[in-house]
Amino acid sequence: MSDPTVHLYGSLKLAFDDGIAVITLNRPKALNALNSTMVEEIGEALTEIGERTDIRGVVLVGSGNRAFAAGADISEMVSYTPDRATWFAERGQAVFNRIESFPCPVIAAVNGFALGGGCELAMACDIILASKTAVFGQPEVKLAVIPGFGGSQRLTRLVGRQRARELCLTGRSVKAEEAARIGLALKVVEGDVLEAAMELARRIASNGPRAVSLCKRAINTGADLPLGPAQAHEAQLFGACFATEDQTEGMSAFLEKRKASFTGK
Ligand code: CO8
């Protein structure tokens, strides 16, 4: 990245690079395992990003070359009571839901292990790019627990019930190629997965920002609705685009055969 501005949190780094925010999970010695501090800090980083008007995309990546995140932190969870475990699951779900409803797209650049909570975090993102070394899985049953950050639900929506059952009930991990084949990841990236994610984020950022945001909302909200209400919702959001200056600019630029210049208004 070129000359990014960096904010160091205790367990993650937040960098800003030309309209793209990069959140780096930063506990490489523990393979970026998600403890409660890191989960809260992801929420704080989202708040910080949301306060800026110039950010058009977010990329999530793990530090080091071994892991995106190897799960929720087992050393923290080992002594949890049922109430504490429920609280942690709910906190994680709330933060991951914020990623899903975040106004700009969030891309997971999965470099290495994305297991348990790490896989759940990636699945909360809009698009998952996998490095050739990426490994995905929900191995919780091997620890005699179940996914708690939405994994049993998001995996089912991504790959279907039968595959989700097989993966969650055996705890089997899948490598990058299989993850892409079953629709868990978008694709396997040959080179640097962070660079590929930045390129994708920049490409999306060149479009009308409000339209990108509304389109994300149409897809995510509509996916859980029957077709009729989902289309009614789409029509409302389509109409909302026509209250923006960018809609006028985008269509005028096309008609005048010039490149559009979007402001996000
Ligand atoms: N939690 C804490 N520490 C971890 C974790 C983890 N999930 N994963 C790895 N580490 C630590 C190891 O303990 C080790 O630490 P140390 O060097 O101090 O011994 C270090 O990272 C390196 O790990 P390994 O030595 O094990 O590295 P290997 O290359 O041998 O193995 C693996 C890599 C295969 C990724 C292995 O570390 C592993 O199996 N990790 C655990 C994977 C797992 O089971 N993840 C799911 C956890 S449960 C979960 O995510 C539930 C989510 C829902 C939570 C709901 C709230 C209650």
Residues whose N, C-alpha, C, O or C-beta is under 5 A from the ligand:
A	BS01	CO8	K29 A30 L31 A33 A70 G71 A72 D73 I74 S75 A85 F88 A89 F113 L115 G116 G117 P139 E140 I146 P147 G148 F149
